Amino acid sequence: VQLQASGGGLVQPGGSLRLSCAASGSSLGINTMRWYRQAPGKQRELVAGITSGGSTNYVDFVKGRFTISRDNAKNTVYLQMNSLRPEDTAVYYCNADLRTRFGLMAYWGQGTQVTVSS
């Protein structure tokens, strides 16, 4: 199983980006999918999560600006990021809990760089 993240780039403050993360490979299904981020010199932190049923949660610093969604048919999770700020600059990672014959296993994508700068 692989998670492939894409959509990062350079954007000016106030701009928008949409990240995507597609899961490929064999599994019995995908439970919760999440986006994390890691800024230089900082620990990786949770940004948002979404369950298989569509329930979402966000950390306070992105509420009202970011929206997480998923397409279960495509095994893909999205992160729509609006009103971006320089402090949103980080490598963004997707994470997913996959149901396998060995039980629930966590997988990570490779990360996509988001840079917010004028």
Secondary structure, DSSP 8 states (H G I E B T S, - for coil): -EEEEE--EEE-TT--EEEEEEEES--SEEEEEEEEEE-TTS--EEEEEE-TT--EEE-GGGTTTEEEEEEGGGTEEEEEE-S--GGG-EEEEEEEEEEETTEEEEEE---EEEEE--
